[in-house]
Amino acid sequence: MNLQFSVYPGCWERHLQRQYKNPLFLFCAIPLTQDAIQVARSLDREEERAFEADFNQLLQEVTDLGNQEKISIALQIQERIRILYIRCAGLGGQHPIEKEGLLHLNQIILETIRKSAISDTYLIEQLNKQEFIQGVQRQHLEHSLVADLLHPNSPILQEQHLIPTLLSEKEPALRAALTLLQPQQQKIICQEARTLLRELVNEGYELPHVWRRLEVIEQDL
């Protein structure tokens, strides 16, 4: 019996969808059922409701924020905006209005900080660098894999799931995900991925397209 997945799954259902009929998860996937998918959907809906509540609360806080607010408070709010953007990117669907709203809030906070720290050239320089880094991260977050990896309780990070997940992705998403890893982590992943693919060959799975993805990881080192 074929299982039914959502058109726009969230983090939890998305990971079950990755595993479905995927030989890369042969040695670690649990049997999938429609009930398991329903549980994952419930978790995704809870995350959507929690995001909406936190987004509205932050919106109100920024609205009440004075121009002379302490820089430390403004910086804390900016970090919350960053985390909310990551959470938003991991929800099912695109959520362009919420993302645009978070970018607008971030701009308000940046202007507040710059006004309060107009004579602090070091802080301004750091803000400019941070703004560039956040811009790059937002581009990477267009790939749901990156948002799922950054999830604080990511199902991908459970034992033995990271390598099958990376090898399941197309090259653009894979390259974006590799930016989250340190060189030493990538070396270990390459070694373990090669071992996994050899074991799958022994089980009758050649998977030439997956071997090419391993080459992408190796080239990135």
C-alpha positions in Angstrom: 0.0 0.0 0.0 1.3 3.4 -1.0 1.5 6.0 1.8 0.0 9.5 1.4 2.1 12.5 2.2 1.2 16.2 2.4 1.9 18.4 -0.6 3.8 20.8 1.6 5.1 18.8 4.5 6.8 20.3 7.5 10.1 19.1 9.1 8.8 15.9 10.8 6.7 14.6 7.9 9.4 15.7 5.4 11.9 13.4 7.1 9.5 10.4 6.9 9.0 11.3 3.2 12.8 11.2 2.7 12.9 7.7 4.0 10.0 6.3 2.0 11.2 3.7 -0.5 14.7 5.1 -0.2 17.4 2.4 -0.1 19.8 4.8 1.6 17.8 4.3 4.8 17.9 0.5 4.4 19.9 0.0 7.6 18.2 2.6 9.9 14.7 3.4 8.8 11.7 2.1 10.9 8.7 0.7 9.0 6.6 3.6 7.9 2.8 3.7 8.3 0.1 6.2 7.6 -0.4 6.5 11.4 3.3 7.6 11.8 2.7 10.2 9.1 -0.3 11.5 11.0 1.8 11.8 14.1 4.4 13.7 12.2 1.8 16.1 10.7 0.5 16.8 14.3 4.1 17.7 15.3 4.4 20.0 12.3 1.0 21.7 13.1 2.2 22.3 16.7 5.3 24.0 15.3 3.3 26.2 13.0 1.0 27.3 15.9 4.1 27.9 18.2 5.8 29.9 15.4 2.7 32.1 14.8 2.4 32.9 18.5 6.1 33.7 18.9 6.0 35.8 15.7 3.0 37.9 16.8 4.6 38.4 20.2 7.9 39.6 18.7 6.0 41.9 16.3 4.3 43.5 19.3 7.6 43.9 21.1 9.3 45.6 18.1 6.3 47.9 17.7 6.7 49.0 21.3 10.5 49.4 21.0 11.7 52.9 21.4 14.5 54.5 19.4 16.6 54.9 22.5 16.2 51.3 23.6 19.3 49.7 25.0 21.6 48.1 22.4 21.8 44.9 24.3 18.0 44.5 24.2 17.9 45.3 20.5 20.6 42.7 19.8 18.7 40.1 21.7 15.6 40.8 19.6 17.7 40.5 16.5 18.8 37.1 17.5 15.2 36.0 18.1 14.4 37.3 14.6 17.2 35.1 13.2 15.9 32.0 15.0 12.3 32.7 14.0 13.4 33.0 10.3 15.0 29.5 10.6 11.9 28.1 12.2 9.7 29.7 9.5 11.9 28.2 6.7 11.3 24.7 8.2 7.5 24.9 8.2 5.5 23.3 5.4 4.9 25.7 2.5 6.7 28.9 1.6 5.3 31.5 4.1 6.5 34.5 2.1 4.5 37.0 4.2 6.0 35.9 7.4 9.5 35.8 6.0 9.1 39.3 4.6 7.7 40.4 7.9 10.8 39.1 9.8 13.1 40.8 7.3 11.2 44.0 7.9 11.5 43.6 11.7 15.2 42.9 11.3 15.7 46.1 9.4 13.9 48.1 12.1 16.1 46.6 14.7 19.3 47.4 12.6 18.2 51.0 12.3 17.5 51.2 16.0 21.0 49.8 16.8 22.8 52.1 14.3 21.1 55.2 15.8 22.0 54.2 19.3 25.6 53.3 18.3 26.3 56.0 15.8 29.8 56.7 17.3 30.7 53.0 17.9 32.5 52.2 14.6 33.4 48.7 15.7 29.8 47.7 16.5 28.7 49.2 13.2 31.4 47.2 11.3 30.3 44.0 13.1 26.6 44.7 12.3 27.5 45.0 8.6 29.4 41.7 8.6 26.6 40.0 10.5 24.1 41.4 7.9 26.1 39.9 5.1 26.4 36.5 6.9 22.6 36.5 7.6 21.9 37.2 3.9 24.0 34.2 2.8 22.2 32.0 5.4 18.8 33.2 4.1 19.8 32.0 0.7 20.8 28.6 2.0 17.5 28.4 3.9 15.6 28.3 0.6 16.6 24.6 0.8 14.4 22.9 3.4 17.3 20.6 4.2 19.2 23.5 5.8 16.3 24.5 7.9 15.8 20.9 9.0 19.4 20.5 10.0 19.3 23.7 12.0 16.1 22.6 13.9 17.0 22.2 17.6 15.5 18.7 17.7 16.1 17.8 14.1 15.1 14.2 13.2 17.9 14.2 10.7 20.5 14.2 13.5 19.4 11.0 15.1 21.9 8.2 14.8 22.7 7.0 11.3 20.3 9.4 9.6 22.5 12.3 8.6 24.5 10.6 5.9 21.5 8.9 4.1 19.8 12.3 4.3 22.7 14.2 2.7 23.1 11.6 0.0 19.3 11.8 -0.8 19.5 15.5 -1.7 20.1 17.1 -5.1 23.4 19.0 -5.5 22.2 22.6 -4.7 20.6 21.6 -1.4 23.6 19.3 -0.6 26.1 22.1 -1.2 24.1 24.5 1.0 24.0 21.9 3.8 27.8 21.4 3.6 28.3 25.0 4.7 27.0 24.0 8.1 29.7 21.4 8.6 33.3 21.7 9.7 36.0 20.1 7.5 36.7 17.3 10.0 33.0 16.5 10.1 32.9 16.3 6.3 35.9 13.9 6.3 34.1 11.6 8.6 30.9 11.8 6.6 32.9 11.0 3.4 34.4 7.9 5.0 31.1 6.7 6.5 29.1 7.5 3.3 31.6 5.4 1.2 31.1 2.5 3.6 27.3 2.8 3.4 27.3 2.8 -0.4 29.6 -0.2 -0.5 27.3 -2.1 1.8 24.3 -1.1 -0.4 26.1 -2.4 -3.5 26.4 -5.7 -1.6 22.6 -5.6 -1.2 22.1 -5.0 -4.9 21.8 -1.2 -5.0 24.3 0.4 -7.4 23.0 4.0 -7.1 25.4 5.7 -9.5 23.7 9.1 -8.9 24.3 8.8 -5.2 28.0 8.1 -5.8 28.2 11.4 -7.7 26.7 13.1 -4.6 29.5 11.6 -2.6 32.0 13.2 -5.1 30.4 16.6 -4.4 31.0 16.2 -0.7 34.6 15.2 -1.3 35.2 18.1 -3.7 34.0 20.5 -1.1 36.8 19.5 1.3 
